[in-house]
Amino acid sequence: MRGSQAVLVRTPVIRSLAPLALLAALVLSGCSVGSPAPSASPSATSSAATGSPAAAPVLHPDGSAEDNLPLFSDVVARVWAGESRVKGGAYVDALTAAGFARADMQVTADETTVGNPAESIQFSVRWGQDKCLVGQVGPSTGDPVTSVLPQVDGGKCLIGKTAPVGP
């Protein structure tokens, strides 16, 4: 009888946490499984064949998240190649300079709760009513990963505690 009572007590707790665990797994798997930033865009490849310089990706304010992924990925790759590669603020600043709205950004902390460098940093830009441009970098990530993912409840892109983005 005790065994069945213990199961009855734990079952509602497990059921109530299951949707949250599933959502977290989907978002985190999207961050780690997404397509890495391409080494060369299709326009860069075709222009290399013709000898003309490749056009740099640009912001498409009225475009979709997918339309803006090339610029997002390019900015992330440039920051990753620099000295501030493990500083979330560097990605926020560079994305802002590229024209993305700082007010729509989220970033995770550069350090763990005990002061060690984070193994990975995630950052995002909310795009429209339902999409997010999401990036992940860090020693455990390897090459930068960027992707378009759906927003989570509340119009956010990242789950959990995030660091202040600033004005």
C-alpha positions in Angstrom: 0.0 0.0 0.0 2.8 2.4 0.8 4.4 1.9 -2.6 1.2 2.8 -4.4 0.8 5.9 -2.3 4.3 7.1 -3.1 3.5 6.8 -6.8 0.3 8.7 -6.4 2.1 11.5 -4.7 4.9 11.8 -7.2 2.8 11.4 -10.4 1.2 14.9 -10.3 4.5 16.5 -9.7 6.1 14.6 -12.6 3.1 15.3 -14.9 3.3 19.0 -14.1 7.0 19.2 -14.9 6.9 17.1 -18.1 5.7 20.0 -20.4 8.4 22.3 -19.0 11.1 19.6 -19.5 9.9 18.9 -23.0 10.0 22.6 -24.0 13.4 23.1 -22.4 14.7 20.1 -24.3 13.3 21.3 -27.6 14.8 24.8 -27.2 18.2 23.6 -26.0 18.4 20.9 -28.8 17.6 23.6 -31.3 20.5 25.7 -30.0 23.0 22.8 -30.1 21.7 21.0 -33.2 21.0 24.1 -35.4 23.0 24.7 -38.6 26.3 26.3 -38.0 27.1 29.6 -39.6 27.9 28.9 -43.2 31.5 29.4 -44.2 30.4 31.0 -47.5 27.1 32.2 -48.5 25.6 31.2 -51.9 26.3 34.7 -53.2 29.9 34.6 -52.0 30.4 31.2 -53.8 28.8 32.4 -57.1 30.7 35.8 -57.0 34.0 34.0 -56.4 33.4 32.1 -59.6 32.7 35.4 -61.5 35.5 37.3 -59.8 33.2 40.0 -58.4 33.2 40.9 -54.7 30.5 39.2 -52.6 27.8 41.4 -51.2 27.7 41.6 -47.5 24.5 40.4 -45.8 22.1 43.3 -44.9 19.3 43.8 -42.4 15.8 43.3 -43.9 13.6 45.2 -41.3 10.4 44.1 -43.1 11.7 40.6 -43.9 11.3 37.4 -42.0 13.6 35.9 -39.4 14.9 33.6 -42.1 15.7 36.6 -44.4 17.8 38.0 -41.6 19.6 34.9 -40.6 22.5 35.5 -43.0 23.3 38.8 -41.3 22.8 37.4 -37.8 25.2 34.5 -38.7 27.8 36.9 -40.2 27.8 39.1 -37.2 28.2 36.1 -34.9 31.0 34.7 -36.9 32.9 38.0 -36.9 32.6 38.4 -33.1 33.6 34.7 -32.6 36.8 35.4 -34.6 37.7 38.3 -32.3 39.1 38.7 -28.8 35.7 39.1 -27.1 34.4 35.8 -28.4 33.2 34.5 -25.0 31.5 37.8 -23.9 27.8 37.9 -24.4 27.9 41.7 -24.4 30.1 41.7 -27.5 27.4 39.8 -29.5 24.7 42.2 -28.2 26.8 45.2 -29.2 27.7 43.9 -32.6 24.1 42.8 -33.4 22.9 46.3 -32.3 25.5 47.9 -34.5 24.2 45.8 -37.4 20.7 47.2 -36.9 19.0 44.6 -34.7 16.9 46.1 -31.9 18.6 45.8 -28.5 15.2 45.8 -26.8 14.4 42.5 -28.5 17.6 40.8 -27.4 18.3 38.3 -24.6 21.7 36.9 -23.6 22.9 34.4 -21.0 25.6 35.0 -18.5 29.3 34.8 -19.3 30.1 33.1 -16.0 28.6 30.3 -14.0 27.0 31.0 -10.6 30.4 30.1 -9.0 32.4 32.5 -11.2 33.8 30.1 -13.7 33.6 31.0 -17.5 30.5 29.6 -19.1 30.9 26.6 -21.3 28.5 28.2 -23.8 26.7 31.5 -24.2 23.3 31.9 -25.9 21.9 35.1 -27.3 18.8 35.9 -29.3 16.8 38.5 -31.1 13.0 38.3 -31.1 11.7 38.7 -34.6 8.1 39.5 -35.3 5.3 37.8 -33.3 6.6 34.3 -33.3 10.3 33.8 -34.3 13.7 34.2 -32.8 17.2 34.4 -34.2 19.2 32.4 -31.7 23.0 32.0 -31.5 25.2 29.8 -29.3 29.0 30.0 -28.9 31.5 28.9 -26.4 34.3 26.3 -25.7 31.8 23.4 -25.6 30.0 24.5 -28.8 32.9 24.5 -31.2 32.0 26.7 -34.2 29.2 29.2 -33.6 25.7 27.9 -34.1 22.8 30.1 -35.4 19.2 29.2 -36.1 15.7 30.5 -36.4 13.5 29.1 -33.6 9.9 29.7 -32.4 9.4 32.0 -29.5 8.5 30.5 -26.2 5.6 31.6 -24.1 5.6 35.2 -23.1 7.4 36.4 -26.3 10.8 35.3 -25.1 13.5 33.4 -27.0 15.6 31.9 -24.2 14.4 29.9 -21.3 15.7 30.5 -17.8 17.6 33.4 -16.2 19.3 35.8 -18.7 21.8 38.5 -18.1 20.8 42.2 -18.5 21.2 43.5 -22.1 21.2 47.2 -21.1 19.8 50.2 -22.8 
